[in-house]
Amino acid sequence: MANVLNEEKKHQVLALGRLGWSLRQIQQATHIRRETASQHLKAAGIAVRSPGGWGRRAAKPANQVITDFGAGKPAFPVIPGSNCNPKTNPKKLSTKEKATSKPANEAITDSGVITDLNPSQRDEVGALSSEQGISPQHSAGACEAYRETIELGLSRGRNAMAIWQDLVDEFSFASSYQSVQRFMRKLRGSQAPEARVVISTPPGQEGQVDYGSGPMVRDPDTRKYRRTRLFVLTLGCSRKAVRLLTFRSSARIWAELHERAFRRLGGATRIVVLDNLREGVLVPDVYDPALNPLYRDVLAHYGAVAMPCRIQDPDRKGKVESGVGHAQRTPLRGLRFESLEAAQEIIMRR
């Protein structure tokens, strides 16, 4: 890449430099050589890490300092009348004691002691809420009473959390979410989740935005059901998300949704990671993506900088992708609404 950058890339490099990013991080995020980024940062008076500091790490302090032989060893109290003297070997179990000894398989509940549990039963007992004090038999019976409702939710594609929330709202369901999850696992079987890479960011630094398909809502103009668009902004550190619904999208609506999300969060993030949709990026490119001028000016007003993902690289904003999928599967799946306000209230409450 040439040493001369356009105004958008130059603004992006300077914004990341003011955030304290290293030259290596800036190169990985913007695909601009470190030498070029360093020249622009030095010209703007922004401090740049010295070349000799690359790859050096400070030595970790010692967790424990032993000043004398045996000083770091823990002291074991000696119980009178026992064979637990630290200077002698501990008492060895006899052959008969070894043969009769068993691991602790007892689960103590409020009603008494449950003995001889197999592994699956111990896991079931451990997952129950101690605050509710519900036994496994009671949880299974409570879910069995709502089998038709649970099966109906499964046929609509709703997940365990959505079905549990429906049971609580409509039938005052008293059992825990884990009981519904176990009951659904018996009905359809368990599936192993796919492994994903986790990107860690400091608080307030990064937010990820994306569109998704919303629920069917009756249009006030045509009085017909139509598909809405779901806007989601997810914070990179806390995973707190703002979900908004709209009937249509444009560059102006895309900017207004960001403003509504920032007001609801009480502030803006330093970086906004987005996909290469036309409302935010006019010309997708690996090195020099052209941002929408309106969207760029709105983010500049809030002190944020846009960082489009690379083409065909959706995992870079996997946190908001997960948030969109959760909203589609949990509060909205299989439901229709008579107004946009009613649908917005459901996704805000759940």
C-alpha positions in Angstrom: 0.0 0.0 0.0 1.3 3.5 -0.8 2.3 5.9 1.9 -0.4 8.3 0.9 -3.7 7.3 2.6 -7.2 8.6 1.9 -9.0 10.7 4.5 -11.1 7.8 5.8 -8.1 5.4 6.4 -6.1 8.3 7.8 -8.9 9.1 10.2 -9.2 5.5 11.2 -5.5 5.1 11.9 -5.4 8.3 14.0 -8.4 7.3 16.0 -6.9 3.8 16.8 -3.6 5.5 17.7 -5.4 7.8 20.2 -7.0 4.7 21.7 -3.5 3.4 22.5 -3.4 0.6 20.0 0.0 -0.7 19.0 1.2 -0.6 15.5 0.8 -4.3 15.1 -2.8 -4.2 16.2 -3.5 -1.3 13.8 -1.9 -3.2 10.9 -4.0 -6.3 11.6 -7.2 -4.3 11.8 -6.7 -1.8 9.0 -4.3 -3.8 6.7 -2.0 -0.8 6.7 1.8 -1.3 7.1 3.2 -0.4 10.4 5.7 2.0 8.8 3.0 3.9 7.1 0.8 4.1 10.2 3.8 5.2 12.3 4.5 8.1 9.9 1.0 9.4 10.1 0.8 9.0 13.9 4.1 10.8 14.4 3.0 13.6 12.1 -0.1 14.1 14.2 1.9 14.1 17.4 0.6 10.8 18.7 3.0 8.6 20.7 4.2 5.5 19.0 5.7 2.5 20.7 9.4 2.2 20.1 10.6 -0.6 17.8 12.8 -2.1 20.6 9.7 -2.8 22.7 8.1 -5.3 20.3 7.8 -8.8 21.8 9.2 -7.8 25.2 7.2 -8.6 28.3 7.9 -7.7 31.9 8.9 -10.6 34.1 6.2 -11.9 36.4 6.7 -11.3 40.1 7.2 -14.3 42.3 4.0 -15.5 43.9 5.9 -16.8 46.9 9.4 -16.0 48.2 11.0 -18.7 50.3 13.8 -17.2 52.5 14.7 -20.3 54.4 14.6 -24.1 53.9 11.1 -25.3 54.4 9.7 -21.8 55.1 7.2 -22.0 52.2 5.7 -25.2 53.4 2.3 -25.0 55.0 2.1 -26.0 58.7 -0.1 -28.9 59.5 -1.6 -29.0 63.1 -1.1 -32.2 65.1 -4.2 -33.6 66.6 -3.6 -35.2 70.0 -4.2 -39.0 70.1 -4.0 -39.4 66.3 -1.4 -40.7 63.9 -1.3 -37.5 61.8 2.1 -36.4 62.9 3.7 -34.5 60.0 7.1 -36.1 60.7 5.7 -39.6 60.2 3.9 -41.3 57.4 0.1 -41.0 57.5 -1.9 -44.0 58.6 -2.4 -46.5 55.8 -5.7 -48.1 55.0 -6.0 -51.8 55.5 -6.9 -54.1 52.6 -10.4 -54.5 54.0 -10.9 -50.7 54.3 -9.7 -50.2 50.8 -12.2 -52.8 49.4 -15.1 -51.3 51.3 -14.4 -47.6 50.7 -16.7 -45.9 48.2 -16.8 -42.3 46.7 -19.4 -40.0 48.1 -22.5 -40.6 46.1 -24.9 -38.9 48.6 -27.0 -35.8 47.9 -28.3 -34.0 51.0 -31.6 -32.2 50.5 -34.0 -30.5 52.8 -36.1 -33.6 53.1 -33.3 -35.9 53.9 -30.5 -37.9 52.3 -30.7 -39.5 48.8 -28.1 -42.3 48.5 -26.8 -44.5 45.7 -27.3 -42.0 42.9 -25.9 -42.7 39.4 -24.0 -40.0 37.6 -27.0 -38.8 35.6 -29.1 -38.5 38.7 -26.4 -36.6 40.6 -26.1 -34.1 37.7 -29.9 -33.7 37.8 -29.9 -33.1 41.5 -27.0 -30.6 41.3 -28.8 -28.5 38.6 -31.9 -27.9 40.6 -32.4 -24.6 42.2 -31.8 -24.7 45.9 -33.8 -21.5 46.4 -37.0 -23.2 45.0 -36.3 -26.5 46.8 -37.8 -28.6 44.0 -37.0 -32.3 43.8 -36.2 -34.0 40.5 -39.4 -36.0 40.6 -41.4 -32.8 41.1 -39.7 -31.0 38.2 -40.2 -33.9 35.8 -43.9 -34.1 36.8 -44.3 -30.3 36.4 -42.9 -30.5 32.8 -44.9 -33.6 32.0 -48.1 -31.6 32.8 -47.2 -29.1 30.0 -46.0 -31.6 27.4 -48.4 -30.4 24.7 -47.3 -26.8 25.2 -43.6 -27.8 25.1 -44.1 -29.9 22.0 -46.0 -27.1 20.3 -43.1 -24.7 21.0 -40.7 -27.3 19.6 -42.7 -27.6 16.4 -42.5 -23.8 16.0 -38.7 -23.9 16.4 -38.6 -22.2 19.8 -35.7 -23.0 22.2 -35.8 -24.0 25.9 -35.5 -20.4 27.2 -38.4 -19.2 25.1 -40.6 -22.1 26.1 -39.8 -21.6 29.8 -40.6 -17.9 29.5 -43.9 -18.8 27.8 -44.8 -21.2 30.6 -44.0 -18.7 33.3 -46.0 -15.9 31.6 -49.1 -17.9 30.7 -49.3 -20.7 33.3 -47.2 -19.2 36.3 -44.8 -22.2 35.9 -42.9 -22.6 39.2 -40.1 -25.0 38.1 -36.7 -23.9 37.0 -35.4 -23.3 33.4 -33.0 -26.3 33.8 -36.0 -28.6 34.3 -37.5 -27.5 30.9 -34.1 -27.8 29.3 -33.7 -31.4 30.5 -37.2 -32.3 29.5 -36.7 -30.9 26.0 -33.4 -32.8 25.7 -35.2 -36.0 26.4 -37.7 -35.2 23.6 -35.2 -34.2 20.9 -31.8 -35.3 22.1 -28.7 -33.1 22.9 -26.5 -31.5 20.3 -22.8 -30.6 20.9 -22.2 -26.8 20.4 -19.7 -25.7 17.7 -16.5 -24.2 18.9 -15.9 -20.5 18.3 -13.0 -18.1 18.8 -13.6 -15.6 21.6 -12.4 -12.0 21.0 -11.8 -10.1 24.3 -12.1 -6.3 24.4 -11.9 -3.8 27.2 -15.1 -2.2 28.5 -16.5 0.6 26.3 -14.0 0.0 23.5 -16.0 -2.1 20.9 -19.5 -2.5 19.8 -20.8 -4.8 17.0 -23.9 -4.0 14.9 -25.8 -6.1 12.4 -29.2 -6.6 10.8 -31.4 -9.7 11.0 -34.8 -10.9 10.0 -37.5 -9.8 12.5 -40.9 -11.2 13.3 -44.1 -10.8 11.2 -45.9 -7.6 12.2 -49.1 -6.1 10.9 -48.4 -3.0 8.8 -50.5 -0.1 9.9 -50.8 1.2 6.3 -51.7 -2.0 4.4 -53.1 -4.0 7.4 -51.2 -7.0 6.2 -48.5 -8.9 8.0 -45.0 -8.1 6.7 -41.5 -9.1 7.7 -39.6 -6.6 9.9 -35.8 -6.0 10.2 -34.1 -6.6 13.5 -31.2 -4.2 14.4 -28.9 -5.4 17.2 -25.9 -3.6 18.8 -23.9 -5.8 21.2 -21.1 -4.5 23.5 -17.9 -6.4 23.0 -17.0 -6.7 26.7 -20.3 -7.2 28.6 -22.3 -8.7 25.7 -25.2 -6.3 26.7 -27.3 -5.8 23.6 -29.9 -3.3 22.3 -32.4 -4.8 19.9 -34.7 -2.5 17.8 -37.3 -3.3 15.1 -38.1 -1.4 11.9 -40.2 -2.0 8.9 -37.7 -0.6 6.3 -34.1 0.4 6.2 -32.1 3.2 4.6 -28.9 5.2 5.4 -30.9 7.6 7.5 -32.8 4.9 9.4 -29.4 3.0 10.0 -27.9 6.2 11.5 -31.1 6.8 13.6 -31.0 3.3 15.0 -27.4 3.9 16.1 -28.5 7.1 17.9 -31.3 5.3 19.7 -29.0 2.5 20.7 -26.4 4.9 22.1 -29.0 6.8 24.1 -30.3 3.6 25.6 -26.8 2.5 26.6 -26.0 5.9 27.9 -22.9 6.4 25.7 -21.1 5.3 22.6 -18.2 2.8 22.1 -14.9 3.8 20.7 -15.1 1.4 17.8 -18.2 0.1 15.9 -17.6 -3.2 14.0 -20.1 -3.7 11.2 -20.8 -5.8 8.1 -20.4 -4.5 4.6 -24.1 -3.7 4.2 -24.8 -0.7 1.9 -26.3 1.5 4.7 -22.8 1.7 6.3 -20.3 0.8 3.6 -20.7 2.1 0.0 -17.8 0.2 -1.6 -16.6 -3.0 0.3 -12.9 -3.5 -0.1 -10.2 -5.4 1.8 -7.9 -2.4 2.2 -9.9 0.8 1.5 -13.7 0.4 2.1 -15.7 3.5 1.3 -18.0 4.4 4.2 -21.4 6.0 3.8 -20.8 9.8 4.5 -23.9 10.2 6.7 -23.0 7.1 8.8 -19.4 8.3 9.1 -20.4 11.8 10.3 -22.9 10.4 12.8 -20.2 8.2 14.4 -17.7 11.1 14.4 -20.2 13.1 16.3 -20.3 10.5 19.0 -16.5 10.1 19.0 -16.6 6.6 17.4 -14.9 5.1 14.4 -16.3 2.5 12.1 -14.3 -0.7 11.3 -15.9 -2.8 8.6 -15.2 -6.5 8.6 -13.3 -8.2 5.8 -15.3 -9.6 3.0 -16.7 -13.1 3.8 -15.4 -12.9 7.4 -18.6 -12.8 9.6 -16.8 -14.4 12.6 -15.1 -11.0 13.3 -18.5 -9.9 14.7 -19.6 -13.2 16.1 -21.0 -11.6 19.3 -23.6 -9.6 17.5 -24.3 -12.6 15.2 -25.0 -14.7 18.3 -27.2 -11.9 19.7 -29.3 -11.8 16.4 -29.7 -15.5 16.5 -30.8 -15.5 20.2 -33.4 -12.8 19.5 -34.7 -14.8 16.5 -34.9 -18.1 18.3 -35.9 -17.0 21.8 -38.5 -14.2 22.1 -39.6 -13.9 18.4 -39.6 -17.4 16.9 -43.1 -18.6 15.8 -44.9 -15.4 16.9 -46.9 -12.7 15.1 -47.6 -9.2 16.4 -50.4 -6.7 15.7 -48.1 -3.7 16.1 -44.4 -2.8 16.1 -44.7 -1.5 19.7 -46.0 -4.9 21.0 -43.1 -6.8 19.3 -40.6 -4.2 20.6 -41.9 -4.6 24.2 -41.4 -8.4 24.0 -37.8 -8.2 22.9 -37.1 -5.5 25.5 -38.6 -7.6 28.3 -36.8 -10.8 27.4 
